[in-house]
Structures are given as structure tokens and as C-alpha cells.
Amino acid sequence: MTAIYDKTGRAIAVGDVLKVYHFTAALRRKKHFMYKQVAIADRFRDGTPILRVVHLDLTDDFYTLICDGRHLPDYEIVQSVKCDHHDRPRHRHTAAP
């Protein structure tokens, strides 16, 4: 399965809690974040690998991240189920030609 990476270059995996940038307040320029959790690694019908990301509430709502090797600059892993996210190897972001 192709991975997808957070802003530090660590691969995002099932069980990770992600800190996602939401908006910057106008008054004091304070940044606001949302927290999400990766629930399921799945595939589309055509075989494209995806991650289903859920909100930290009691609803069944989710959104998908397509695992295409991208670095997501607004996402950061803050916690993982195995507590191994700090030990994961970092992937270098390569600039597009």
C-alpha cells in the first residue's frame, strides 16, 4: 500500500490521531486546529488505497485520504495506538520537477 505522510514526513497509519489545521482567527491571528483519527485502511473499487478518517465524536461521518505518496502540510500525527509515531522513519519530500 502506498503511504501518505504528515508534515514531518512520517507515514500516517491506522489508529493515528491527527492534528489538522482548521483556520486562523482574524482578531489575534491565533491558529485553530481539529483532531481526527484514522479508522480504516481500505481500497476504492479500482484498487486505489485510501485511509478513512473519522471525527472525534459519536457520529459515523468520515472522509477519505487517498494514499498517493503526498505530504500533507496541514496534518501532524500527535498520537498513535502503538506509541511508535516518533520512531517511524521520515520520508523526504521531493520537489516536483
Protein Blocks (a to p, Z undefined) as FASTA:
>chain_A
ZZdddfkopacdehiacdddfbdcfklopacddddddfbdcddfkopacddddddbfbfb
dcddddehpacfkbccfbdfklpmmmpccddddddZZ
